[in-house]
Amino acid sequence: MTPHDTIPLFGTTWFLTNTLTFSAIVLIIYLTKKIPKKYVKNVTLSIGVFIILRVITQHTYQIVHGTWNYQSSLNLHLCGIAAVIAGIVMFYRPQWLFEVLYFWGVPGAFHSFMTPEYTLGSEGWMFIDYYLEHGGIWLGAFYLIFVLGMKPRRGSWWKIFVYTQLLVIVLGVFNYLFDANYMYLCVRPVVENPFIVGEWPWYTLGIELAGLLHFLIVYLPFGIKYRKENVLATA
């Protein structure tokens, strides 16, 4: 299993990497909203190609440098899965896949930015790839919302949470069979995070409760809007 690296929180590297990543996301979305609509499709497809190529490059780099292993390198953390979905939805956009990306990716990438833990190490390209991966997640989710007008359906936050439990079971079995730690189901993250409390298995309960809370929080802007629409419809 690849050793995990961290950086000092609120240090120079932390501020620089997050500022550059957030600025790039905002700039791409802003510029795309300003261009003629006939070009938006080409931009959307280009983003999808870039995100998918990043995933391929991530694995290729590890294979070339002899660091690829099934215990750490598979895209089986929530952010790893969301990073793949972020590329797919630029080509193919079923509502449920957007919701998976939104509820898994937005909170997951947020914590990855705030408390970075480099699960594939931080040497060479893997350091840059970390921010391309999580930046791509946010870009994909917010691009679909602000450029393409997608939004999660009513009550989708708790439904995605329930479906997520199926993934927890599958990955729990995979981790047990292959001595892995995807979704941190076996060993707690090394980075300090207020939602990670205690040792195994107790910290996993905190992760579950935090996940449910985060799903609700990112749903609230849309939930409030739906509630207002219901009030107006019955007025």
N, C-alpha and C positions, 0 to 999 in steps of 0.2 A: 504494500500500500504506500502511495506517495506521501511523504511527510508534508504537513500543512504549514504554510508560512502566514505571518500576519505583519502589519505595520502599525506604528504608534497612532492611536486615534487622535484626530485633530492636529496632526503634525503637518509639515510642509507637503510631504508626498500625498497625504490624505486630502488636503485642500486642493492641491494642484490636479490630481487625477479626477476628483469628483467635479471640480469646476469645469475642466475641459470636456468631460463626458456630458454633463448636463447642458453645457453651452451648445455642443454639437447636436444634441437631440432637439433642443428648442429651435436652433437655426434651421435644421432640415425641415421641421414641421412648418415653421414660419414661411420659409421660402416656397415650399410646395403649395401652401395656401394662397400664395401671391401669383403663381404662374397660371397661365390659361388652363382650363380644365382638360383640354385635349391632350396635354402633356402629363397629366397626373398619373395616367396608367403606366406610362414609361418609367416614371420615377418610382412608382410602387413596385414594378417588376424588378427594377434595378436594385432597390433595397432588399427585395427577396433574394436575388442572386447573391448579393454581398453577404447576407446573413448565412445562407447555406454554404457558401464558399468558406466562410469563417469556421464553420463547424468542421468541414473537411480538412481545412488547414490545421486546425487544432489537433486532430488525430494524426495527420501526416507528420507534423512536427514531432510529436511524441514518438511515433514509430521510427523516424529517422534518427532521433537521439536516444533510442533504446529505453525510453521511460514509460511507454504505453503498457498498461496492465488492466485487466478486467476488474480489479478491485477498486480502482480510482478513476479510470479514464472514460468509462461509459457515461453517456449523458442521462444519468438516472437520479440526480438530485432534482428537486422541483425546478430550480433555475436552469439546470441542464436541459430538461425536457422542454421548459418554456422557451429556451433559446432556439431549439429546433422548430417549435411551433411558430415562433415569431417569423421565421423564414417561410414556412408553409403557407401561412395566412396571407402573405402577399400575393400568392397565386390562387389560393383556394380558400374561401372564407365562409364556411358553415358557422352559424351562430354559436353552437356549442363549443367549437374550437376557439373562437374569439374569447368566450367566457372563461375557458380553461387558462388561456394565456393571461387574461386580465387578472383573475383571482390568484393564480399561482405566481405569475411573473411580477406584478407590480409590488406587492408586499415583499416577496422574496428578494427581488433586486434591490429594493430599498434597504433592507438589512445588509445585503452584500456590499452596498456602497457605504453605509454608516459604520459597519463593523466588518471590514474585509477579512476573509479567510481564504487564502489561495490554496484550494484543494489539490491543484495540480502543480504546486510550487510557484515560485515567483521569479525564476531565472529566465532571462532572454525573452523570447516571444510570449511565453506563458503569462508574463506580467501584463503585457499589452492586451493579450487575448482576454484576460479576465474582465477588462473594462469594455472591450468590444462585445463580449458575450452579454454582460448585464446591461450595457447601454443599448444593445440590439433588442433586448427584451422590452425595455421601456419605450424605445423608438417604435417597435412594432405595435405595442398596446395603445400608446397615445396617438400614433399615426392613424390607426383604425378609428379612433374616437374623433379626433379633431379634423382629420382630412377626409376620411371616408364616411363619417357619420354613424358609426356603429355604437351600440351601447348594450350593457347587460340587461337581460329580461327581468321582469318582476320576480323577486324571490330567488333569483339564480344563485345568490351568495351561499345559501345553506345547501342547495342542491349540489353545487360543485364541492362543497365541504364533505358531504356524504359520499360522493363519488371518489373523493380523494382517499377515503379510508380503504377503498379497494386497492389502491396503489400502495398504501402503507402495508397492507397484508402481503401483497406480492413481493415488495422489496424487502420486507422483513424475512420472508423465506429465502429470497436470493442472498441477502446478507449472511444468513445463517449457513447456507450451503457453501458459499464462496469466501467467507471470512472478509466481507466487505462492510462498508458503513454508509451506504447511500441514504440520504435524507437524515443522516445522523441518528439512525435508529438504534445503533449499538454502542457508540461512543459519543459523548457530548462534544460540541465544537470547542476548539481551544481558545477561541476569541471570547472576550467578556461581552455578554449580552444580558440585559435585565430580564429577558424572558427565559433564559437558561438557568434554572435553579436546581441544585442538588445533583446527585449522581444517577446512573441508570438503575431502575427504569423511570424514576420519578421525574427527571427533567423532560422526558418525552411527553408527560401529561401537560407540562407547561407549554411545550411546543404546540401541542394539539389545541389548547385553550387560546394560545396566542394566534394560531392560524385562524380559528373561528372568529376571534375578535377582529383580526386584520381583514378577513373577508367582508365582515360587516362594515368596517370603516370605509373601505374602498367602494362599497356598494352604496353608502349613505347618500352621496350627491345625487345619484339616480333614484334611490328610494324616496328621497324627499320630493323630487320632481314628480314621481309617480303619485305620491300621496296628494300633492297639490292638484294634479290632474283629476284625481278621483273626487276631491272636494268640489272642484269647479263643475264636474260632470253631474254631481248630485245636487248642486245649488239651484 
